[in-house]
Each structure stands twice: as C-alpha cells, then as structure tokens.
C-alpha cells in the first residue's frame, strides 16, 4: 500500500469549517481523507503550527522549506517522493497517487463491512 503524507501550512484547523467562512478546498480534502480512512487507506496530515517536529524530521519537506520557504505548502509526499507542491491533490490525483478507485474517495463505507454481528438488530 502506498504511503501519503501531506504537509500543510500553519492553520487553526484542518477541516476548513472553523471561522466565519468555510474553506471549500480544506473541506474537500478532509472529506476525501476521511473516506479513504473509512476504506482502510491512511493518509497522514501534518500542520506546521501543531506538528512542527514532523517538518524538521522529514528530509524532503525540511529541504523544501529551507530552500523555497513555507509558500510551497501544502506539499504531498507519496512513498518518500514529492508528488505535488503549493496545492492539495485533486480527487483524481488522490486516486492516481494512492492507486485506489474513485469509490475509495467518495464512499465512507468500509469495504466488506458486515455490520456489528449482534444478531436480530440488537446491539
């Protein structure tokens, strides 16, 4: 399975729903990542303000910031290779980079989910 890490600029939240106006792009990315997680695909996200140590410890991101500055964020890395800078991946790019189907980013339902197995609908 591919490993994706997204290094984000400093912000108060990653969902895009804080403040008076919803950031549609952050909301889209959060939704896609939650759907991927629901389908067993993990994408790591690190915010410069809440996880600065991750920026220091990752060689690729550290070099980008030292050379080109924080204006390059967000930066997406897949299997230790920078695949995108200055923008979040599109839905199509999420699929390509992670080698997953479009369904994986659209559906929050786990694959092969069989329910709670409680029987008779009583949990």
MARSEKOL-202185 format. One record per residue (C-alpha): y, z, x; residue in one letter. Coordinates in pm, whole numbers, padded with zeros to 5 digits, always signed. Each point is the difference from the previous one (the first is absolute). Example, Ala and Ser with C-alpha at 12.3 -4.5 7.8 and 13.67 -1.06 7.14 Angstrom:
2
-00450+00780+01230a +00344-00066+00137s 
//
This chain:
123
+00000+00000+00000x +00349-00085+00122x +00242+00283+00078x +00361-00046-00114x +00288+00227+00097x +00353-00042-00132x +00281+00163+00196x +00302+00044-00226x +00366+00079+00059x +00134+00348-00071x +00023+00056-00375x -00029+00289-00241x -00315-00127-00173x -00248-00285+00025x -00033-00072-00372x +00340-00152-00064x +00056+00213-00310x +00229+00263+00149x +00371-00029-00055x +00191-00165-00283x -00143-00351+00054x -00368-00095+00042x -00072-00199+00316x -00226-00271-00144x -00142-00100+00338x -00102+00355+00093x -00143+00049-00347x -00208-00322+00039x -00127+00104+00343x -00089+00351-00122x -00187-00148-00298x -00193-00245+00218x -00094+00273+00248x -00110+00235-00281x -00212-00279-00151x -00155-00075+00339x -00078+00370+00045x -00161+00011-00346x -00222-00284+00118x -00102+00182+00319x +00244-00175+00236x +00229+00231+00195x +00345-00106+00119x +00190+00253+00209x +00377+00031-00043x +00233+00187+00233x +00365+00071-00076x +00230+00046+00300x +00161+00309-00151x -00320+00181-00100x -00243-00112+00274x +00202-00078+00315x -00291+00105+00221x -00204-00298-00126x +00274-00235+00122x -00006+00164+00342x -00379-00008+00034x -00054-00361-00109x +00054-00229+00300x +00090-00314-00199x +00254+00164-00230x +00148+00202+00285x +00063-00319+00201x +00153-00180-00300x +00244+00281-00076x +00096+00050+00365x +00056-00374+00054x +00133-00122-00337x +00100+00315-00190x -00083+00149-00340x +00138-00310-00173x -00346-00153+00053x -00151+00246-00250x -00212-00021-00201x -00264-00116+00246x -00354-00075-00114x -00286+00030+00248x -00358-00112-00071x -00272+00095+00246x +00265+00082+00265x +00177-00336-00036x +00351-00033-00143x -00027-00242-00293x +00340+00043-00167x +00344+00138+00084x +00319+00071-00200x -00173-00040-00340x -00296+00141-00186x -00302-00226-00043x -00005-00211-00316x -00294+00049-00235x -00158-00314+00145x +00049+00130+00354x -00164+00333-00090x -00303-00202-00111x +00000-00221+00309x +00063+00277+00253x -00265+00231-00150x -00241-00279-00099x -00020+00124-00359x +00018-00170-00337x +00305-00010-00225x -00189+00233-00237x +00003+00272+00267x +00377+00020-00009x +00043-00038-00375x -00260+00233-00141x -00002+00376+00032x -00363+00015-00112x -00260+00081+00263x -00265-00257+00065x -00339+00105-00137x +00157+00298-00179x -00262+00147-00233x +00197+00280-00161x -00048+00371+00037x -00375+00001-00085x +00051+00303-00223x -00189-00152-00291x +00104-00021-00364x +00365-00024+00106x +00020+00375+00058x +00141+00098+00335x 
//
